Amino acid sequence: MADPVLYPPGLRHGRLHGGDREDPVFLEGDYSRWAIYSRYETGLPADMDDFITVRDDGVIYFLDDSAQTVSIVSKEGVTIEVKPDLYAFPVNFLSTVLGRYTLMIDSNVDYILVQEGETETWRRSPDLDKGPYALAVPPICGDIAAAISPRGEWILMYVEEAVTANGLLFLYRGEP
């Protein structure tokens, strides 16, 4: 049996199952860090039963579990539409579609990190990006309160504001 071929990080991603042709549908980006892009005030109490996800175009889906509604939010942080929960919600991605980047929340729920393979690529505390808000301690709303877009360009974090106890969504965009 031949030894497996080991590729440097990033080389195998964006290729069709062993082929040489790049498929733009599955191409994952090359990111070394993510910077804050926008913040969104949910106007609702932060709840560990709420659910978030982010699409490849940066559009956010926020499921308010108590009201059973889904807010669709632009990447600029503007509400596009609020719909009743129809028992269908996009999947919360904790890794990119081909598994290049994996998103994790530390056990104290005070920062997130991204790994590429076994290597930590990026670590971020929402306190660094809080802007005018005071954040609760710990700031992240539970152990599934973050999502990464399928290609890895966008990272979404759900945090709690300390004064009002309302939820905030922090959207980050990948940079090379």
N, C-alpha and C positions, 0 to 999 in steps of 0.2 A: 504494500500500500504506500502510495506517495505521501510525502509530508505535505500538510496543508500550506497553502500560500498565505503568508501574512502581509497585509497591505498596510502602508503608513496611514495614520488617521486621515480621513477625508477622501482617500483615493477611490475606495470602492463605492462610496455613496454617490447616487445619481446615475448609476449604471443599471441596465436591465439585467436581472438575474444571470450574471456571469457573462453577459454580452459586452461589446465594446461601445455600443451606441448609447449616447446620453439620452435620457428620457426626461424632458423638462417637467413632466407631471410629477415625477418622484425626486427631482433634484433637491437636495438639502443644501442650505447655505453654509458658507464658511464664516463662522462668527467666533470672535475671541472675547467679546464682552457685549453687554446689553445696556442701553442707556434709557433713562426715564423718558417716555414719549408723551404720556398724558395721565391725568388723574380724573377719576369720576366719583362723584358723591352719589351713593345709592339713595340717600334720604330715608333709609330704613335701618332699624336696629341690626347690627351684625349678628349673624346666626350661623353656627357651625353646620346647620342642615341646609344652608343655601349652597348653590352649585354654580361654578363658573367654567367657561371655556373660551378659547380664542381661535378664530379661523385664520387661514393663511393670509387673508387680506387685512387682518388686524381688527375685524369686527368682533365685538364681545357679546357673549350670551350670558346673562345673569338670571338664574332661577331663584326667585324669592320663595322659599319653601312655605312660609307662613301665609302669604297671600296667594300662593299657587299661580304666580305670573312669571312670564319670561320677558325680561327687558333686553332688547337688541340695541347695542350702543356702538356708535362709530368709533374708529380709532382716535378721533379727536376728543372723545368724551362727551358726545352729544347723543341723547336718546333718539333712536330712529323710530322705535315702535315698542309697545308693551302689549303682549298677547296673553290670553289665558293659557295656563299650563295644559297642554293637550297630551300629556303622558309621553311626549317624545322630546328628547333633549339631546343635543350633540354630545359626543363622548368627550370626557375630560382627558386630554392627552398629558401624560407624564413623561413621554419620550416622543421624539420625532418619528415620522412614519417609517423610516428605515432603521431607527434605533441609534442614530449617530449621537444625539444629545439626550441625556436623561436629566430630568428636573427632580430635585429633592428638597424637602423641608427638614431642617434640623429638628431633633427631638424636643427642643425647648420652644419651638415655633417662633424663633426670633430672626431667622434669616433663611434664604433659599440658596441653593447652589446648583450649578450645571456641571455635569460630567460628560466628557467625550471618552468613551471606553472607560478605563479605570482612572483617567486623569481629570482632576478638578480643573475646569476651564474658567469658571466665574462663580463668585460668591457675593451675595448682596443682602444687606439689612435694609428693610423699608425705612428705618429711621434716617438713612442717608438721603432719602428722596421725599421726605414728608412735606416739604414746602411749608405752607402756613398751618398745617395740622399738627396737633399733639396726638401721638399714637398710644394705644393701650399697651400694657405689659402683660403678656407678650403681644406683639402687634398682629401677628398672622392669625387668621380665624380658623384654626384647626389644621389637621394634617393632610387635607386634600384641597387647600385653599390657594392652589397655584396651578397654572396650566401653561403648556408650551404649544405653539402652533405646529401643525404637521411638518412643515419644512424648517422650523426652528427660528424663524425671523422674529416672532413675537412671544413674549412671556407676560403672563397676567398673574397678579398677586392680589388676594383679597385680604384687607387689613381692617382693624377696628380703630376708629377715632376715639380718643380718650374722653373728651368732654361730653360728646353727645351719645357715645357708644354706637354710632351708626357705622355702617360698612363703607369702605372706600375701595375702589379698584385702581391699582397701579398697573399701567401698561408700559412695557419696555420693548425697545426695538433693537435688533441685533446690529452690531457693527463689526467690520473685519478686524 
